[in-house]
Amino acid sequence: MAIFGNLNHMSLDDLLPFISSRDGALELFNLKRLPQITLFFQKGKLICVYQGNKPVDALQARSIIGELIDARKGGFEFMPKAKPKSCPEALNWPVDRLLISITTTSDEFAQLADRFPHPETVFKLAKDTAPDDTRLADFWKQTHEYLKKGTSAQSLAGRLGMPLDHTRFYLLKLQQLGAVTAVRNSQEKPSTKRTGAAARLLKSLKKHFFGEDGAWSH
Amino acid sequence: MEPLKIVIAGPVGAGKSTIIRTLSETEVVDTDAFASEDIGKKTTTVAMDYGTLHLGDQLLYLFGTPGQDRFDFMWDVLSEGALGLLLLIRGDRPEDFVPARRLLDYITSRHSIPYVLGVTRQDQPPVWEPEEVAVFFGVPAERVVGLNAKDPRSAIGPLLRLLELLIENK
């Protein structure tokens, strides 16, 4: 039996429940934003994800599945019994739970898109403990060394090879949890020249708006 | 004496142009244009507002930045070398708080610039009070000042607070 087709007619979330009961590999190709992707299934679980010829880690795998769920261009073919050559970190994600999780993330992603932080806003860690949510914990593990020093969604997207909007989404979620916070460079000590200028300006403004005694109450 | 610069930023309709007109001694240079999308008012600033105050030998520039995201390059241009940042928000429009916090995060994470938040429309309740806004933005309460942008003695309040904090090195 040959299982093949186009994502234009059958999206990944239509396909996965059907595929997941079989052992083998689902190859996806001619995708708009991704190179060839291969998903390996065994006993109802997603075991491994390959991008090209290489296995990816859990964080990249989530990101790729998220992209594939939305993809409407690209072909697919299922190869029964195919196994990965190597898989250093087996995912073992039950497909039914993965679908719910990815769909929830996808809905949340669309809902929050207009609140994503600016790509160049610099964030730093506010807590040194990983969040409970598995999706966020994977992202946190991969990024917390960078976040200790301060980094942006743009920079993380480049380092992790993830779509920029995905790193913006994760940073927003971590910010909402209080796990990261935007860096405030204003906390740096100002120069004596600046404080001197500020003192002169303050005196002049008070005099200008409140008269000689400069009485401003607040 | 070297001129000093204060940047006034905030979402569309926060009152940036109004506060600059209230405080400026000279004719305000603005670049308002008819809004091409529904932003709740007919015109909006598309490049910047600019006003000045002469205080003895000291010249103070007030620059208002456009509120829309697509002008974010102006936030960087105007923040460079500025003495401080006043982020204005309308206290009766909580829907603007998230984009305003995003703007504050962007500017203060990229520039070493002291800031205060000004919450307008304090004379027109119901309105969020400065203490409540401080909690939402996660900033110290002392950095948030309520004001009426049309009253010079009220409008100058956030700038005075900004300078006090700068002097106290807070």
HADDOCK unambig.tbl for C-alpha pairs under 7 A between the chains (distance, minus, plus):
assign (segid A and resid 115 and name CA) (segid B and resid 98 and name CA) 6.98 0.50 0.50
assign (segid A and resid 115 and name CA) (segid B and resid 99 and name CA) 6.90 0.50 0.50
assign (segid A and resid 117 and name CA) (segid B and resid 102 and name CA) 5.94 0.50 0.50
assign (segid A and resid 118 and name CA) (segid B and resid 106 and name CA) 6.44 0.50 0.50
assign (segid A and resid 120 and name CA) (segid B and resid 106 and name CA) 6.99 0.50 0.50
assign (segid A and resid 121 and name CA) (segid B and resid 105 and name CA) 6.32 0.50 0.50
assign (segid A and resid 121 and name CA) (segid B and resid 106 and name CA) 4.52 0.50 0.50
assign (segid A and resid 121 and name CA) (segid B and resid 109 and name CA) 5.96 0.50 0.50
assign (segid A and resid 121 and name CA) (segid B and resid 110 and name CA) 6.89 0.50 0.50
assign (segid A and resid 122 and name CA) (segid B and resid 109 and name CA) 5.31 0.50 0.50
assign (segid A and resid 122 and name CA) (segid B and resid 110 and name CA) 6.94 0.50 0.50
assign (segid A and resid 182 and name CA) (segid B and resid 105 and name CA) 5.50 0.50 0.50
assign (segid A and resid 182 and name CA) (segid B and resid 109 and name CA) 6.22 0.50 0.50
assign (segid A and resid 183 and name CA) (segid B and resid 109 and name CA) 4.69 0.50 0.50
assign (segid A and resid 184 and name CA) (segid B and resid 108 and name CA) 5.09 0.50 0.50
assign (segid A and resid 184 and name CA) (segid B and resid 109 and name CA) 5.02 0.50 0.50
assign (segid A and resid 185 and name CA) (segid B and resid 108 and name CA) 5.63 0.50 0.50
assign (segid A and resid 185 and name CA) (segid B and resid 109 and name CA) 5.55 0.50 0.50
assign (segid A and resid 185 and name CA) (segid B and resid 111 and name CA) 6.11 0.50 0.50
assign (segid A and resid 185 and name CA) (segid B and resid 112 and name CA) 4.53 0.50 0.50
assign (segid A and resid 185 and name CA) (segid B and resid 113 and name CA) 6.61 0.50 0.50
assign (segid A and resid 186 and name CA) (segid B and resid 108 and name CA) 6.29 0.50 0.50
assign (segid A and resid 186 and name CA) (segid B and resid 112 and name CA) 4.86 0.50 0.50
assign (segid A and resid 186 and name CA) (segid B and resid 113 and name CA) 4.72 0.50 0.50
assign (segid A and resid 186 and name CA) (segid B and resid 114 and name CA) 4.52 0.50 0.50
assign (segid A and resid 188 and name CA) (segid B and resid 112 and name CA) 6.83 0.50 0.50
assign (segid A and resid 189 and name CA) (segid B and resid 169 and name CA) 6.44 0.50 0.50
assign (segid A and resid 190 and name CA) (segid B and resid 169 and name CA) 6.92 0.50 0.50
assign (segid A and resid 195 and name CA) (segid B and resid 166 and name CA) 6.27 0.50 0.50
assign (segid A and resid 195 and name CA) (segid B and resid 167 and name CA) 5.07 0.50 0.50
assign (segid A and resid 198 and name CA) (segid B and resid 163 and name CA) 5.49 0.50 0.50
assign (segid A and resid 198 and name CA) (segid B and resid 166 and name CA) 6.93 0.50 0.50
assign (segid A and resid 198 and name CA) (segid B and resid 167 and name CA) 6.45 0.50 0.50
assign (segid A and resid 199 and name CA) (segid B and resid 167 and name CA) 6.35 0.50 0.50
assign (segid A and resid 202 and name CA) (segid B and resid 160 and name CA) 6.15 0.50 0.50
assign (segid A and resid 202 and name CA) (segid B and resid 163 and name CA) 6.10 0.50 0.50
assign (segid A and resid 204 and name CA) (segid B and resid 55 and name CA) 5.91 0.50 0.50
assign (segid A and resid 209 and name CA) (segid B and resid 153 and name CA) 6.19 0.50 0.50
